Amino acid sequence: MKKLLLCLVTAIFSLTVFAATPTIVNEKVLKAFNASFKDAQQVIWEEHTDVYEVKFVQNQIRSRVTYDVNGNILKTMRYYYEDQLPIFIRGKLKQKFPGTKVFGVTEVATPDQLNYHIVLEGAKHWTIVVCDSMGYMMVDKKYNKA
């Protein structure tokens, strides 16, 4: 029994040490990140095939940025609430979806486009709306509340 417990503790310790190994970030990528996000906090890096992904918090907004190996931004994602949405998009939401409130926003930006994935809460439904930077909106999904 003691041997089993010792093996279990050793295995768990080994996994946590392995998981805690920090990602070594390419110098170009790190320089680009530090130049763009000087006040970033809670920074966590991950390395994937040919890209680096960094998760962080800046100005109380959670963000995720994907870089190529040359330090170019490929994609950004920011997670926030209604108050960070552009005013004209908030106005369009109120017009098009009266009686709902914004539960959360995921902003997805690439070099070619900017989209907002907006979760709306109504009395009977959850609605996910995709909106582009011009204010064009489309209902992506709708769920009944339990």
C-alpha positions in Angstrom: 0.0 0.0 0.0 2.8 2.4 0.9 4.6 1.6 -2.4 1.4 2.3 -4.3 0.9 5.6 -2.5 4.5 6.6 -3.1 4.2 5.8 -6.8 1.0 7.8 -7.1 2.6 10.9 -5.4 5.7 10.6 -7.6 3.6 10.4 -10.7 1.5 13.4 -9.7 4.6 15.4 -8.8 6.2 14.5 -12.2 3.2 15.6 -14.1 3.0 19.0 -12.3 6.7 19.6 -12.9 6.3 18.7 -16.6 3.2 21.0 -16.9 5.0 23.9 -15.2 7.9 23.9 -17.7 7.8 27.4 -19.2 7.7 27.8 -23.0 10.8 29.3 -24.5 9.6 32.1 -26.7 11.3 33.2 -30.0 13.1 36.5 -29.5 11.3 38.2 -32.4 7.9 37.2 -31.0 8.8 38.3 -27.5 10.0 41.7 -28.8 6.9 42.2 -30.8 4.7 41.3 -27.9 6.5 43.5 -25.4 6.3 46.5 -27.9 2.5 46.1 -28.3 1.4 45.0 -24.9 3.6 46.8 -22.3 1.2 46.5 -19.4 0.2 42.9 -19.9 -0.3 40.8 -16.8 -0.8 37.1 -16.1 1.1 36.3 -19.3 1.1 32.6 -20.4 2.8 31.4 -23.5 2.1 28.3 -25.6 4.1 27.1 -28.6 2.3 25.3 -31.4 3.4 24.2 -34.9 4.9 27.3 -36.5 3.0 29.7 -34.1 3.1 31.1 -30.6 0.0 31.9 -28.6 0.0 34.2 -25.6 -2.8 34.7 -23.1 -2.8 37.7 -20.9 -4.8 40.4 -19.2 -4.5 44.1 -20.0 -6.7 46.8 -18.7 -9.0 44.2 -17.1 -9.6 42.5 -20.5 -8.6 38.9 -21.1 -6.8 38.5 -24.5 -5.2 35.8 -26.7 -2.8 36.7 -29.5 -1.4 34.3 -32.0 2.0 35.2 -33.6 4.0 33.6 -36.4 7.7 32.8 -35.8 8.6 36.2 -37.3 6.6 38.1 -34.7 3.7 39.0 -36.9 0.2 38.9 -35.4 -2.0 36.4 -37.1 -5.1 36.7 -34.9 -6.3 38.4 -31.7 -9.1 37.5 -29.4 -10.4 39.7 -26.6 -13.1 38.8 -24.1 -15.1 41.5 -22.5 -18.5 43.0 -21.6 -21.0 45.3 -23.3 -19.3 48.5 -22.2 -16.3 47.8 -24.5 -18.3 47.3 -27.6 -18.5 50.3 -30.1 -21.4 52.5 -29.3 -23.1 52.1 -32.7 -23.0 48.3 -32.3 -24.5 48.5 -28.9 -27.3 50.7 -30.4 -28.0 48.2 -33.2 -28.2 45.4 -30.7 -30.7 47.3 -28.6 -32.8 47.9 -31.8 -32.6 44.5 -33.3 -32.8 42.4 -30.0 -35.0 44.4 -27.6 -35.5 42.8 -24.2 -32.1 41.2 -24.1 -28.8 42.1 -22.4 -25.3 41.4 -23.5 -23.8 38.6 -21.4 -20.4 38.7 -23.0 -18.4 39.5 -26.1 -15.6 37.7 -27.9 -13.8 40.0 -30.3 -11.9 38.1 -33.1 -9.5 40.1 -35.3 -7.3 38.9 -38.2 -5.5 41.1 -40.7 -8.5 40.8 -43.0 -11.5 41.2 -40.7 -12.9 42.0 -37.3 -15.9 40.2 -35.8 -17.7 40.3 -32.6 -19.3 37.1 -31.2 -22.0 38.4 -28.8 -23.9 36.3 -26.3 -27.3 37.8 -25.6 -29.5 36.8 -22.6 -33.2 37.0 -23.0 -36.1 35.9 -20.7 -36.4 32.5 -22.6 -33.4 32.3 -24.9 -29.6 32.6 -25.2 -28.7 34.1 -28.6 -25.3 34.2 -30.1 -24.9 37.0 -32.6 -22.0 37.5 -35.0 -21.4 41.1 -36.0 -18.7 42.6 -38.2 -17.0 45.9 -37.8 -19.6 47.6 -40.1 -22.5 46.5 -37.8 -23.9 43.8 -40.0 -25.4 41.2 -37.6 -26.4 37.6 -38.0 -27.9 35.1 -35.5 -25.4 32.3 -35.3 -27.1 30.1 -32.6 -30.2 30.3 -30.4 -30.7 28.1 -27.3 -33.7 27.7 -25.0 -33.1 28.5 -21.4 -33.8 25.6 -19.0 
